Amino acid sequence: MKQMNQVSKRFSYTRLLRFLPAVIWMIVIFVLSSRTSDEINTFLPFFQTFFPFMEGFDWGHFVSYFILALTMDYGIGKTADRLWMKVIIVLLCGLYGVTDEYHQSFVGGRMPDAMDVRNDLIGAAIWTAIAAVPWIRKRWRKAAP
């Protein structure tokens, strides 16, 4: 009985560690949201030289929440292949997007924007849609069983 209890504890710690990339990425999003509008305007032109189609910083929301959904999918594992879990991943990303916009309301020159949350949800939904494609899902589950 004692061995089985140790195995189940180790399993739960291993499962928790799988969410570490998602937690780290949430911290990255939080740090980037802490930048003032002046700070963002200093590095946005740098990215626009490499990606001229970037007219605004909305692409940052798409990419950030695409990656957040990917890391959450990794943490959840095979269960994330179920439709209801994909919906939960998108909703959790959207909820974090709402808290991120609230956080931005305290940063100089930044304000909450519902369109940013929409872009966050689109980025997360795009990941879940891509991960549902059978040949991609098969390869992804080899990396994230």
N, C-alpha and C positions, 0 to 999 in steps of 0.2 A: 504494500500500500504506500509506503514511504517513497519508493522509487517512482511509482506512478505520479505521486504528488509533485516530485521534483521535475519529472518530464513535463507535466502540464504547466508548471511555473516557467520552465525554460521556453516552452512553446509560446506562452503569452508574452514573454520578454522579446522573443524573436519577432512575433507579430507586431509588437509595439515599435521595435526598431525599424520595421518596414515603413512606418509613417515618418521617420526622421527626415527623409528628403522633402516631404510635404511641409513639415514644420519649418525646416530651413528656408524653403521657398517662401513661406508666409512671412518669415522675418525679412527676407529680401524685399518683398512687396512693401512691407511696413516701412523699411528704411528708405526705399525710393519715394514713398508717399510723404516722407518727412522733409523732402526737399522743397524749398520755396520756389515760387514761379521764376525768380531770377536765376536760381541754380539750374532749373530745368532748361531754361532758355539758353544757358551756356553750353550744354552738351547736346541739345536737340539738333542744332545745325550740323554738328559733327556726324550724327547718324544720317541726316538728310543728304549729306554728300555721297554716302554709300548706298542709300535707299531713297532716291529722289521722289518716289511716289508717296513718301511719308509727309503729308501736309500738316498733320497734327500729331499729337502724342497718343492718339487713340490706338495706334498699332501696339503701343506698349501694353495697353489693357488686353487686347486680343492675345498677344504672346504670353503675357504674365499668367493669365488665367487658363490658357491652353496648357501651359507647363504645370500649373497648380492642379488641374484636373488629371494630368498624366501622373503626377506624383501621388495623388490620392488613389488613383486606380492601382498604382504599384502597391501602395500600402494595403489596400483591400484584397488584392490578389484575384484569384479566379472568380470569386463571388461578384466582382465588378462586371462580369459579362452579362449578368441578368439585367433586364430592362429597368426594373424598379431601382436597382443599385445605380445605374447610369443616371437616372433622374435625381437620386439623392446626391450623387457627386456634383451634378450641375447646380442643384439647389444649395449645397454647402459652399460651392465656389461663389455663387451669387450672394449668399449671406456674408461671406468674408468680404466680398466687394462692397456691400452696404456698409460694413464696419470700417472698411478702408476709406470710403467717401466721408464718413463721419469723422474719422481721424484727420482727413485733409482739411476739414473745416477749422481746425486749430492751427493750421500751417499758414504762414504769411503768404498772401497772394494766391492762395488756393481756395477753392470752394467745392462743395459737393456737386456732383453732376449725375443725374439719372442716366444720361447717355453713356457715361463711363460704366455704370453697372450693367447696362444693356450689352456693352462691348465685352465686359467680363463674362457674362452669361454666354454670349456667342462663342467666345474663345473656348470656354469649358465644353460647350455643346459640340463644337467642332472636334475636339479630342475624342469625346465619347462616340461620336459618329464614325470617326476614323478607326477607333479601336473595335468597332463592331463589324468592320469589313472582314470576312472570314480569313483570307490569307494574311492579313495584317494581325488579326487577333491570334492566329496560330503562332506566328513569330513572336508577338509580344508576350504571350503566355510562356514561352520558353525562357524569356528574360525575367518575367514577373509572374511566376506560377501562383 
